[in-house]
Every structure is written in C-alpha cells, then in structure tokens.
Amino acid sequence: MKVRILIADDHEVVRRGLTTLLRSHEGWEVCGEATDGRVAVEMARELKPDVVIVDIGMPSLNGLAATRQLVQQDPHCKVIVLTITDSDQVIREALDAGARGFVLKSDAARDLVTAVEALQRNRMFFTPRVNDMVLAGFLDRGNGVRNAPPRLPHLTPREREVIQLLAEGKSSKEVASVLNLSTKTAETHRSNIMRKLGFHSIRDLVVYAVKNNIIQVQIPSHVSTGEDPAA
C-alpha cells in the first residue's frame, strides 16, 4: 500500500536519516521535508500526506502546536511525534494535541517503521516505555493524584503561538509578520497573555515557555549546573 509521508525536523542530518529509513520500505514515499512546524502545516495543506512525523523541539512553531494545527486542518491527518524526552507532561500534551504515535528519537531506527505501519492499520503506536508511562498517568489521574506539572488549559492555540515567538526573542512587529496580523493585534495578544499569566516581563514568559515545553533549550555539554559562575 502506498503511503505518503511528510517529515518535519529542523536538523538536516535527522531528516536525511529518517528519509533513508522510510524510503527503504516498499511503497512508501517521503513527499516533503519541513524545517519547522509552521512550514510543516503549510506543506501538509498542499501535499495532503498520509502521515506526518514531527519533532517537538522546532523553531517558529513547535511540534505540539504544529500537531494541533495539522489535526484541526485535516481530522484524518495521522501524526507521529518524535522527541528526545519522555516526560509525563509531553506525553499528555502530545495526546491532547491529537498525535496518534509517540516515538523516542533514541528508538526511531527500531520503532518508526513499526509506528507508520500501525497508523496504516488505524492503530495508535507507543513504545513500551511510553505506553507504561501513559497507563501509569491514567491510573494516577483516576486515583486523584495531582502531582503533574502545570498545563495551559486557559490559553488559546493562537496565544500559544504568540508565547513561543515572544520567548524566541521576536518583537511584537515580528510576531505580527509571522502570523499575518496587525502589529496592534499582536500587541493585544501579548498584553492579554501577560495579564492571564500574571507576568510582568518577557523573562517570566521565557521561563514559563521552557517549563511548559513551548520552547526547548539546549544546554552546552560542559555546563554542569544551572548556576551562573559570574553571579
């Protein structure tokens, strides 16, 4: 059976590796490669892929936000989230966004083909480790445990986009340009977000975005603590 696949990852080496892996399967075609979530949504609208594989940590629009838009744009779109992290919060966010598969990057060579095959059969796919965590999370929720990190239930998808762009250092004018809004509208979104979250500075917004997986931060390998030695 022919399957058309779109890959979204901001690392060219990763995209090449995934493309080679998937094209080795008879009948599968990688119809497009996107460098960020926003491009992936646009390409999916044009190419109509059967499966979209998205990395969570992408610039401009992260994989979770892209998944929401992909599913809203086409309810039949089957999305596999590819990530280096397997925290409970990320798993819940991926499920809430509408992902049908969750594959750890460390397991991609072994599990990605199986995941696509599962989606072909209209099944969801999770690695055994993630599946155990999902089940444990459901059990904890059923038992009334409330130790999960804070989520973002009161923010709209548009507000999440604005948060990511602001946290990545873009000005209100640049946010307006990316989202095709007027500068005034972008500034209104910014003010509403700061008011909703009770923040008074962009620094607060950046910390919030990192803690809630809206953006991801790469820590240099030689840094052993989060303290500033110059402080």
C-alpha positions as CSV (number, residue, x, y, z in Angstrom):
1,M,0.0,0.0,0.0
2,K,1.4,3.4,-1.0
3,V,2.0,5.8,1.9
4,R,3.0,9.5,1.5
5,I,5.0,10.8,4.5
6,L,5.9,14.4,5.4
7,I,8.9,14.8,7.8
8,A,9.3,17.9,10.0
9,D,12.6,18.4,11.8
10,D,14.9,21.4,12.0
11,H,18.1,19.2,11.8
12,E,19.1,18.2,8.2
13,V,21.0,15.2,9.4
14,V,18.0,13.8,11.2
15,R,15.7,14.5,8.2
16,R,18.2,12.7,5.9
17,G,18.3,9.7,8.2
18,L,14.6,9.4,8.6
19,T,14.1,9.8,4.8
20,T,16.5,7.0,4.1
21,L,14.9,4.7,6.7
22,L,11.4,5.3,5.4
23,R,12.1,5.1,1.7
24,S,13.6,1.7,2.2
25,H,10.1,0.4,2.9
26,E,8.4,-0.7,-0.3
27,G,5.6,1.6,-1.4
28,W,6.4,4.5,1.0
29,E,7.2,7.9,-0.3
30,V,8.7,10.9,1.6
31,C,6.7,13.6,-0.2
32,G,8.2,16.6,1.7
33,E,10.6,17.8,4.3
34,A,9.9,20.8,6.6
35,T,12.4,22.7,8.7
36,D,9.9,23.9,11.3
37,G,6.3,23.4,12.4
38,R,4.9,26.3,10.5
39,V,6.3,25.1,7.2
40,A,5.0,21.6,8.0
41,V,1.5,22.9,8.4
42,E,1.7,24.8,5.1
43,M,3.2,21.8,3.3
44,A,0.6,19.4,4.6
45,R,-2.1,21.7,3.4
46,E,-0.7,21.5,-0.1
47,L,0.7,17.9,-0.2
48,K,-2.0,16.0,1.7
49,P,0.3,13.4,3.2
50,D,-1.0,10.2,4.8
51,V,1.4,10.5,7.8
52,V,3.3,13.5,9.3
53,I,6.3,12.9,11.5
54,V,7.1,16.0,13.7
55,D,9.9,16.7,16.0
56,I,8.8,18.5,19.2
57,G,11.7,21.0,19.5
58,M,11.4,23.1,16.3
59,P,11.7,26.9,15.9
60,S,8.8,29.2,14.9
61,L,6.1,26.6,15.8
62,N,7.0,23.6,17.9
63,G,5.8,20.1,17.2
64,L,3.0,20.1,19.7
65,A,1.5,23.3,18.3
66,A,2.0,22.0,14.8
67,T,0.3,18.8,15.6
68,R,-2.8,20.7,16.9
69,Q,-2.9,22.7,13.7
70,L,-2.4,19.7,11.4
71,V,-5.2,17.8,13.1
72,Q,-7.5,20.8,13.0
73,Q,-6.7,21.4,9.4
74,D,-7.4,17.7,8.5
75,P,-9.0,15.5,11.1
76,H,-7.8,12.5,9.1
77,C,-4.2,13.5,9.4
78,K,-2.1,10.9,11.3
79,V,0.7,12.5,13.2
80,I,3.7,10.8,14.9
81,V,5.5,12.9,17.5
82,L,9.3,12.3,17.5
83,T,11.1,13.5,20.6
84,I,14.1,13.1,22.8
85,T,12.1,13.5,26.0
86,D,9.6,11.1,27.5
87,S,8.2,13.2,30.4
88,D,4.6,12.6,31.5
89,Q,3.7,16.2,30.6
90,V,5.0,15.9,27.0
91,I,3.1,12.6,26.5
92,R,-0.1,14.1,27.8
93,E,0.4,17.2,25.6
94,A,1.0,15.0,22.5
95,L,-2.1,13.0,23.1
96,D,-4.2,16.1,23.8
97,A,-2.9,17.6,20.5
98,G,-4.1,14.7,18.6
99,A,-1.0,12.7,17.9
100,R,-1.5,9.0,17.1
101,G,2.0,7.9,17.6
102,F,4.9,8.8,20.0
103,V,8.4,7.6,19.2
104,L,11.6,8.5,21.1
105,K,14.4,9.6,18.9
106,S,16.7,7.1,20.5
107,D,14.3,4.4,19.4
108,A,13.5,5.7,15.9
109,A,15.7,3.3,13.9
110,R,13.9,0.4,15.6
111,D,10.4,1.7,16.0
112,L,9.5,4.4,13.4
113,V,8.7,1.9,10.6
114,T,6.5,-0.1,13.0
115,A,4.8,3.1,14.1
116,V,3.9,4.1,10.5
117,E,2.6,0.5,9.8
118,A,0.4,0.8,12.9
119,L,-1.1,4.0,11.8
120,Q,-1.8,2.4,8.4
121,R,-4.0,-0.1,10.3
122,N,-5.7,2.8,12.1
123,R,-4.0,1.9,15.4
124,M,-2.1,4.2,17.7
125,F,1.6,3.5,18.4
126,F,3.7,4.0,21.6
127,T,7.0,2.4,22.5
128,P,6.6,0.0,25.5
129,R,8.3,2.6,27.8
130,V,5.9,5.4,26.8
131,N,2.9,3.1,26.9
132,D,3.7,2.2,30.5
133,M,4.0,5.9,31.4
134,V,0.7,6.6,29.7
135,L,-1.0,3.9,31.6
136,A,0.6,5.0,34.9
137,G,-0.6,8.5,34.2
138,F,-4.2,7.4,33.6
139,L,-4.1,5.4,36.8
140,D,-2.7,8.3,38.8
141,R,-5.3,10.6,37.5
142,G,-8.0,8.0,38.3
143,N,-6.7,7.8,41.9
144,G,-6.9,11.6,42.3
145,V,-3.1,12.2,42.2
146,R,-2.4,15.8,41.3
147,N,1.4,15.9,41.0
148,A,1.6,16.7,37.3
149,P,3.3,19.9,36.1
150,P,1.0,22.9,35.3
151,R,-0.6,22.8,31.9
152,L,-2.1,25.5,29.7
153,P,-5.8,24.9,29.6
154,H,-6.8,28.6,29.5
155,L,-4.6,29.7,26.6
156,T,-5.8,29.6,23.1
157,P,-3.8,28.0,20.3
158,R,-3.0,31.5,18.9
159,E,-1.8,32.6,22.3
160,R,0.5,29.6,22.5
161,E,1.9,30.6,19.1
162,V,2.5,34.2,20.3
163,I,4.2,32.9,23.5
164,Q,6.6,30.8,21.5
165,L,7.5,33.6,19.2
166,L,8.0,36.1,22.0
167,A,10.0,33.6,24.0
168,E,12.2,33.1,21.0
169,G,13.1,36.8,21.1
170,K,10.8,38.2,18.4
171,S,9.2,41.6,18.8
172,S,5.5,42.3,18.5
173,K,6.1,43.6,15.0
174,E,7.9,40.4,14.0
175,V,5.2,38.3,15.7
176,A,2.6,40.2,13.6
177,S,4.6,39.5,10.4
178,V,4.9,35.7,11.1
179,L,1.2,35.3,12.0
180,N,-0.1,37.7,9.3
181,L,-1.6,40.0,12.0
182,S,-1.5,43.7,12.5
183,T,1.1,45.0,15.0
184,K,-1.8,46.3,17.2
185,T,-3.4,42.8,17.3
186,A,-0.1,41.2,18.2
187,E,0.4,43.7,21.0
188,T,-3.1,43.0,22.2
189,H,-2.3,39.2,22.3
190,R,0.9,39.9,24.2
191,S,-0.9,42.1,26.8
192,N,-3.7,39.5,27.2
193,I,-1.2,36.7,27.7
194,M,0.8,38.7,30.3
195,R,-2.4,39.5,32.1
196,K,-3.7,36.0,32.1
197,L,-0.5,34.5,33.4
198,G,0.2,37.3,35.8
199,F,3.6,38.1,34.3
200,H,5.4,41.5,34.2
201,S,8.4,40.7,32.0
202,I,9.4,38.7,28.9
203,R,11.9,36.9,31.2
204,D,8.9,35.4,33.1
205,L,7.4,34.4,29.8
206,V,10.6,32.7,28.6
207,V,10.9,30.7,31.9
208,Y,7.2,29.7,31.5
209,A,7.7,28.6,27.9
210,V,10.7,26.4,28.8
211,K,8.9,24.8,31.8
212,N,5.8,24.0,29.7
213,N,7.7,22.7,26.7
214,I,6.6,25.5,24.4
215,I,10.3,26.0,23.6
216,Q,13.2,23.8,24.3
217,V,16.7,24.9,25.4
218,Q,19.9,23.2,24.5
219,I,22.4,23.1,27.5
220,P,26.1,23.1,26.5
221,S,27.6,19.7,27.4
222,H,30.3,21.4,29.6
223,V,27.7,23.1,31.8
224,S,27.2,21.0,35.0
225,T,24.8,23.3,36.9
226,G,22.2,25.9,36.2
227,E,24.1,28.5,38.2
228,D,25.9,31.4,36.6
229,P,29.5,31.3,37.8
230,A,29.7,35.1,37.4
231,A,26.8,35.7,39.7
